[in-house]
Amino acid sequence: MSTDSAAGIDQDSLDLILSGVRRLVDEVLIPAEAETDQTGAVPPAIAEQIRDFGLYGLTVPADYGGLGLSVAQEVAVVFELCRASPSFRSLIGTTVGVGGKTIALDGTPEQKQRYLPSIARGETVVSFCLTEPGSGSDAAGLRTSARKDGDSWVLNGTKRFISNAPTADLFSVMARSEAGSQGSRGVSAFLVEATTPGVQVQQPWDKMGQRGAAVADVVFEDVRVPADALLGGLEGQGFRTAMKVLDGGRIHIAAVAVGLATRLLEEATAYAKDREQFGEPLAQFQLIQGMLADSETERLAARALVEAAAMRADAGTNVRREAAAAKLFATEACWRIADRAVQIHGGYGYMRDYAVERLFRDARLLRLFEGTSQIMQVVIARDMLR
Ligand SMILES: Cc1cc2nc3c(=O)[nH]c(=O)nc-3n(C[C@H](O)[C@H](O)[C@H](O)COP(=O)(O)OP(=O)(O)OC[C@H]3O[C@@H](n4cnc5c(N)ncnc54)[C@H](O)[C@@H]3O)c2cc1C
């Protein structure tokens, strides 16, 4: 299954965006990382700057007021953006990624017209609701129900660990619309506005890392939505849509891992040049150089894999295997790079005063969400053996 095949923008325009993001990261986001980690929220003024920059419109087609980047261009921006804590990226993550893309890829023309322009302006934050208390990796085991009642649908169920739920204006919800169906069959996607009676966002979870990014459960209790809330106007296509946006989402998360790995290596290299032991900078010791070189090699390999998957997606080719491989390799590599960055910092790397301590915790999530590393292995092998 292909993700999408956006034409993208010209190189000069992309270069402008990339240099703007780099400035935003260096001058605004990195200086605000520690505060964001401590308070558990991105400062509102910074959230505003991210909105003003147009980042919510990253993947919205230009016809709807977005930047209309191709997948290869999207990952180039994410490489830059994620030199800062991925908490900041998470603010736009579900809207430009798995949430918003459900509409961009499979919405009806009316649904696109209704939501995409305000998504592009950063006025409609979208969350993606697939996971449930009883179904994580086994996403097809979902039990949230959607019952047809006259001209409406009535949704009941609980969605777990929903990114950006506390600030979401719109939920893209996967629910079982065919009573008694099993697995991926009989699942439809619904666009549920947050103000609909019966939608209850729970208290955010207290997380290990990416603490500026809010994640909460969402309960749907007798939530009545009109017939045109059914994504694409098609019943039984919800699981297909979910898997399609997750292919793109996995390339995106793999790009997050590359961006974060780049930053970790900047921190580790600077520290190794500065810190002296045995009368010499750490950077002079070949065992330290070995850790730096292994990390840089893995970062470059991850980047190449992400770029290859993105180009394939832009060509409209099936990327299920490549997206999973990119996520598996890049997030596992980022984790090893984070561990080495802490190791190079010695005891200081364990202290909250140092960025690598925070980034190490941030990195841990990447191997878990949008499919764990084990599920990436399952997806790759299943595709190979088909
Ligand atoms: C911070 C955060 C944000 C999230 N945001 C969202 C969101 O916005 N929307 C959303 O829908 N979901 C979201 N999720 C959910 C996330 O996608 C799931 O947590 C993830 O898919 C794993 O599901 P689980 O936690 O239930 O773990 P489980 O499925 O219970 O897995 C537990 C362990 O068993 C392993 N395992 C499971 N099945 C197999 C198998 N067949 N073979 C081998 N190993 C297996 C897993 O790899 C894992 O190691 C988020 C999660 C987190 C932590």
The ligand as an SDF file (V2000), in Angstrom:
LIG
                    3D

 53 58  0  0  0  0  0  0  0  0999 V2000
    3.6610    8.3330   24.6110 C   0  0  0  0  0  0  0  0  0  0  0  0
    2.7690    7.5040   23.7550 C   0  0  0  0  0  0  0  0  0  0  0  0
    1.9900    8.1130   22.7860 C   0  0  0  0  0  0  0  0  0  0  0  0
    1.0970    7.3580   22.0150 C   0  0  0  0  0  0  0  0  0  0  0  0
    0.2740    7.9850   21.1120 N   0  0  0  0  0  0  0  0  0  0  0  0
   -0.6920    7.2680   20.4910 C   0  0  0  0  0  0  0  0  0  0  0  0
   -1.6740    7.9150   19.6740 C   0  0  0  0  0  0  0  0  0  0  0  0
   -1.6380    9.1320   19.4690 O   0  0  0  0  0  0  0  0  0  0  0  0
   -2.6660    7.1640   19.1080 N   0  0  0  0  0  0  0  0  0  0  0  0
   -2.7380    5.8110   19.2970 C   0  0  0  0  0  0  0  0  0  0  0  0
   -3.6470    5.1920   18.7640 O   0  0  0  0  0  0  0  0  0  0  0  0
   -1.8090    5.1580   20.0620 N   0  0  0  0  0  0  0  0  0  0  0  0
   -0.8180    5.8560   20.6710 C   0  0  0  0  0  0  0  0  0  0  0  0
    0.1110    5.2020   21.4580 N   0  0  0  0  0  0  0  0  0  0  0  0
    0.0020    3.7680   21.6480 C   0  0  0  0  0  0  0  0  0  0  0  0
    1.1590    2.9760   21.0790 C   0  0  0  0  0  0  0  0  0  0  0  0
    1.0850    2.9270   19.6920 O   0  0  0  0  0  0  0  0  0  0  0  0
    1.1390    1.5950   21.7580 C   0  0  0  0  0  0  0  0  0  0  0  0
    1.5410    1.8060   23.1080 O   0  0  0  0  0  0  0  0  0  0  0  0
    2.0440    0.5890   21.0810 C   0  0  0  0  0  0  0  0  0  0  0  0
    1.5450    0.2580   19.8080 O   0  0  0  0  0  0  0  0  0  0  0  0
    2.2370   -0.6900   21.8830 C   0  0  0  0  0  0  0  0  0  0  0  0
    1.0240   -1.1800   22.3970 O   0  0  0  0  0  0  0  0  0  0  0  0
    0.9230   -1.5320   23.9670 P   0  0  0  0  0  0  0  0  0  0  0  0
    1.4690   -0.3810   24.7230 O   0  0  0  0  0  0  0  0  0  0  0  0
   -0.4590   -1.9610   24.2560 O   0  0  0  0  0  0  0  0  0  0  0  0
    1.9310   -2.7340   24.1740 O   0  0  0  0  0  0  0  0  0  0  0  0
    1.6180   -4.3030   23.9210 P   0  0  0  0  0  0  0  0  0  0  0  0
    0.9760   -4.4990   22.6200 O   0  0  0  0  0  0  0  0  0  0  0  0
    0.9370   -4.8560   25.1300 O   0  0  0  0  0  0  0  0  0  0  0  0
    3.0860   -4.9000   23.8280 O   0  0  0  0  0  0  0  0  0  0  0  0
    3.8710   -5.2430   24.9840 C   0  0  0  0  0  0  0  0  0  0  0  0
    5.1520   -5.9060   24.5000 C   0  0  0  0  0  0  0  0  0  0  0  0
    4.8460   -7.1060   23.7790 O   0  0  0  0  0  0  0  0  0  0  0  0
    5.4290   -7.0520   22.4800 C   0  0  0  0  0  0  0  0  0  0  0  0
    4.5470   -7.7370   21.5360 N   0  0  0  0  0  0  0  0  0  0  0  0
    3.2170   -7.5800   21.3520 C   0  0  0  0  0  0  0  0  0  0  0  0
    2.7800   -8.3630   20.3620 N   0  0  0  0  0  0  0  0  0  0  0  0
    3.8520   -9.0440   19.8810 C   0  0  0  0  0  0  0  0  0  0  0  0
    4.0660  -10.0050   18.8550 C   0  0  0  0  0  0  0  0  0  0  0  0
    3.0750  -10.4250   18.0630 N   0  0  0  0  0  0  0  0  0  0  0  0
    5.3130  -10.4890   18.6700 N   0  0  0  0  0  0  0  0  0  0  0  0
    6.3420  -10.0760   19.4350 C   0  0  0  0  0  0  0  0  0  0  0  0
    6.2170   -9.1540   20.4310 N   0  0  0  0  0  0  0  0  0  0  0  0
    4.9850   -8.6550   20.6480 C   0  0  0  0  0  0  0  0  0  0  0  0
    5.5730   -5.5700   22.1650 C   0  0  0  0  0  0  0  0  0  0  0  0
    6.5630   -5.3140   21.1860 O   0  0  0  0  0  0  0  0  0  0  0  0
    5.9510   -5.0400   23.5320 C   0  0  0  0  0  0  0  0  0  0  0  0
    7.3410   -5.2410   23.7270 O   0  0  0  0  0  0  0  0  0  0  0  0
    1.0340    5.9430   22.2080 C   0  0  0  0  0  0  0  0  0  0  0  0
    1.8620    5.3350   23.1560 C   0  0  0  0  0  0  0  0  0  0  0  0
    2.7120    6.0910   23.9240 C   0  0  0  0  0  0  0  0  0  0  0  0
    3.5570    5.3830   24.9630 C   0  0  0  0  0  0  0  0  0  0  0  0
  1  2  1  0
  2  3  1  0
  2 52  2  0
  3  4  2  0
  4  5  1  0
  4 50  1  0
  5  6  2  0
  6  7  1  0
  6 13  1  0
  7  8  2  0
  7  9  1  0
  9 10  1  0
 10 11  2  0
 10 12  1  0
 12 13  2  0
 13 14  1  0
 14 15  1  0
 14 50  1  0
 15 16  1  0
 16 17  1  0
 16 18  1  0
 18 19  1  0
 18 20  1  0
 20 21  1  0
 20 22  1  0
 22 23  1  0
 23 24  1  0
 24 25  2  0
 24 26  1  0
 24 27  1  0
 27 28  1  0
 28 29  2  0
 28 30  1  0
 28 31  1  0
 31 32  1  0
 32 33  1  0
 33 34  1  0
 33 48  1  0
 34 35  1  0
 35 36  1  0
 35 46  1  0
 36 37  1  0
 36 45  1  0
 37 38  2  0
 38 39  1  0
 39 40  1  0
 39 45  2  0
 40 41  1  0
 40 42  2  0
 42 43  1  0
 43 44  2  0
 44 45  1  0
 46 47  1  0
 46 48  1  0
 48 49  1  0
 50 51  2  0
 51 52  1  0
 52 53  1  0
M  END
$$$$
